[in-house]
Amino acid sequence: MSMPFYVAPEQQMKDRADYARKGIGRGRSVVVLHYADGILFVAENRSQALHKVSEIYDRIGFAAVGRYNEFENLRTAGIRYADLRGYSYDRTDVTGRGLANAYAQLLGTIFSSGGEKPYEVEIVVAELGVTPGLDQIYRLTYDGSVGDEQDFAVMGGSAEVITEKVRQGFRPGLGLAQATRLAVAALAADGGATAAPREIGVESLEVAILDRNRVLPRKFRRIRGDRLAALLSDSIDPNDPGREAPAQLVSEAAAPEVRLGPGPAAGTPADPGS
């Protein structure tokens, strides 16, 4: 009778962590940061159909890197959690902290289980507060660890290089145009100090905001096309109340996602920005 192959628990956890980190590192990065009127999400994503950035609830946004089918399952689970809690109690009872805790338990259980592979994902849950001081950005890793990030968070790809670039240019109270250009410049500098910055076109960017100035309960909006190009070129005044045309600044209400459908099939490609 052959003896079963033994692997020390410490080595098994290390192998699972290395496996997850490699999968996350192959994806393009996402930057989430505070700006004067809310929270900005900027992702390098060449797909116009497979989103890395989405709305979870009225004041809560979601961003992810890694395997698309896995973080899409997490997004759908988060929407179900938020909808059920808001319906059973009150909409104000749906919080970013509660959602982050739910994700942490799920990811931690999957990572420590020996029956399935760890999720190759890293996610951010961002909640817009009534005032800037109440904004929250939670970063969750593949093993269920939760970090309460200050000012900004960077995930995926060359996260350390991009984080340093954002740290050098960030300051409280950045306007939307300034914050967007900072995030795009950081994504383009992922090759490090010795490499020339890449050119990232509007068609390769996914940009969204949680807008505190929006009067509707749902604060999430996508920025696309001419409006995004204008922000990057600074050809408009971001503080002008009449700055955007409805067709250029797209709300999730105008282009709803399938909120309660099943997750993608197992053969879904890894990361749309890979």
Sequence and secondary structure as in RCSB ss.txt:
>XXXX:A:sequence
MSMPFYVAPEQQMKDRADYARKGIGRGRSVVVLHYADGILFVAENRSQALHKVSEIYDRIGFAAVGRYNEFENLR
TAGIRYADLRGYSYDRTDVTGRGLANAYAQLLGTIFSSGGEKPYEVEIVVAELGVTPGLDQIYRLTYDGSVGDEQ
DFAVMGGSAEVITEKVRQGFRPGLGLAQATRLAVAALAADGGATAAPREIGVESLEVAILDRNRVLPRKFRRIRG
DRLAALLSDSIDPNDPGREAPAQLVSEAAAPEVRLGPGPAAGTPADPGS
>XXXX:A:secstr
        HHHHHHHHHHHHHHHHHTS  EEEEEETTEEEEEEE   SSS SEEEEETTEEEEEEE HHHHHHHH
HHHHHHHHHHHHHS GGG  HHHHHHHHHHHHHHHHH SSS    EEEEEEE  SSGGG EEEEE TTS EEEES
SEEEESSSHHHHHHHHHHH  TT  HHHHHHHHHHHHHTTT TTS      GGGEEEEEEETT  SS  EEEE H
HHHHHHHHT S TT TT   TTTEEETTTS   SSS    TT  S TT 
